Amino acid sequence: MKIKGQGQFPPDFLFGASTSAYQYEGAYDLDGRGPSVMDLLQRKGGLADYKVGADHYHRYEEDIRLMAEIGLKAYRFSISWTRILPEGNGRVNPEGLQFYDKIINLLRQYNIEPIVTLYHFDYPQGLIDQYGGWRSRKSVDDFLEYATILFRHFGDRIKYWLTINEQDHVIHLPERIGLPGTIDAAEFDRISQQCSYHMCVATARIIERCHELVPGGQVGVAMNPMIGLPASSKPEDVLAAAEYNEIAGYYLLDLQCKGIFSPIYTKYLKDRGAFPEIDAEDLNKMRLHPPDFIGVNYYMNQTVRQSTSDTIAPRGTGVIKREEEGIYELVNNPHVQASEWGWGICPIGLKLVIMELYNRYGLPALITENGLGARDELLPDDRIEDDYRIAYLAGHLKELRDCVQMGYPVLGYCLWSFMDVVSGHDGMNKRYGLVYLNRKDQELLDLRRIRKDSFHWYGHVIATNGADL
Ligand code: BGP
C-alpha cells in the first residue's frame, strides 16, 4: 500500500523560480527603455530604489550560472514591455529584443526552460498618456501588437507564455492602471471593471495569436487565488466563503476560460453599477480561446464569515477587501499561522486551489509563484540561515506532490523568488529569494549575490525530484 506523503514528482516536472522585470532588472532608462507606471510610482516616493533593482541587466550571466548551479529546470521572468516598445506601441527598440535574446539563449544553453510573462505590473506610461491605457478599447490592439512582436521574435525558443501577472490584483490598484490613488470608489469600480474586461478580451486574442504563430506554444494566465475557508460550520459562513471565492477569485477565470460572467458576479457588478460594456463576439472569443494552463501565484489563504452589514458599498481600491458589506468579512484563523506581514500560511490551501481549479476548468496548473517574505539576516560568515523559508516551501511542495500523485495535472513549480528583488510594497525589508542580494532600500552596497541555506536545500529537492522534502 502506498503511504501518503512520499514519492517523487514526475521526471519532466518543471522545478523553477520566478522574478519580474521591474523588481529585478534595474537599468530603468538604459538602451532605449521607456517609462512604465511602476517607474512613476517609484518616483512618487516608493520605499526602495527600483532604478537599479538587483542590476540583473548587467549581471545576468552570473545570475543564470547560479540558476544552473541549483539545477533549475525552468525560470519564469517577465519581459519589460517598454524595453521592446518604449512608448508602449509603434516604434520597436532593437536593443530591448537583444537583451532578452541574450537571456533566453543562455538559459537554453544551460537547459533551463524559459517561461515568459508578457506583462508583470509595468504597464507603459506612454499608453496611459496617449489614451488612458486599459480603460480604452485601443489597449486590446496594443497588447496584441506587443505580444505578436514577441511571438515572432522569440517563438522559436519559448514554449510557455503567461499573459498578465495577477489581473485579479492589478485592477484593484489605481496607480497601476494609470488612475489617481484618490479616485472615488464607485467611479473606480466602473473604470477598473472596464479595464479588466479589456484585459480579458486581449488575453483571448493573444492566446489565439500564439497558437497561430508559435508551434507548440502554450499560454497561461497567472492568478493570485487566496482561497477562503469558512470561519465556522455555520451555513451562513460556509455560504459567505463560497461567495467570497466567486467574487474575489474565480470570476476572472470564468471569463477567461469559459467566456461567462457567473450569475453571482453579474449581480455583484450590477448592484454596484459597474457592469462593463461588453460584446457577445468577445465572449465567444474567450470561450473559443481559453488558456492552455492556469498559472497560480499562491502565498496565503483567507478565512471568511458572513457580513453583518445589510447595506452594499462600492468595492473600491485595494488588493484585499476586508469586508464586502452585505456578503462577507475576512477574519483571523486560529488554526493558521501568519507571516510577519499577516499573510496566512496554509499549504493545504494550495491543494484546495489545485483541486478546485481543475474541477472547474479542467486545465493543468503551473505554480508561478509561492514563497515566504521575511527579514533575512546576513551573518558574519556570509551565511543566511533561512530555515523558516525552507519549512514554508517544503510544506507547500508536500501538498503539491500529493496533488500530482493523485493525478492532478501540474506542469511545474516556480517559487518566488530566485533572488531577493525589490518587494512591491515593502522594498528590501521583505525578502523572498534563494539568493541574498546585498543591498538596502536606498543604499546599493555591493549588490553581491550570496547563497542562502534555502539555495542549497532547493538544489537537493531538485536533484532528488522532490523525494526528500
Ligand atoms: C506577487 C507579485 C510579485 C511579488 C509577490 C510578493 O503578487 O506577482 O511581483 O511582489 O507578490 O509580494 P510582495 O513583494 O509585495 O510581498
Residues whose N, C-alpha, C, O or C-beta is under 5 A from the ligand:
A	BS01	BGP	S20 G373 S423 G424 H425
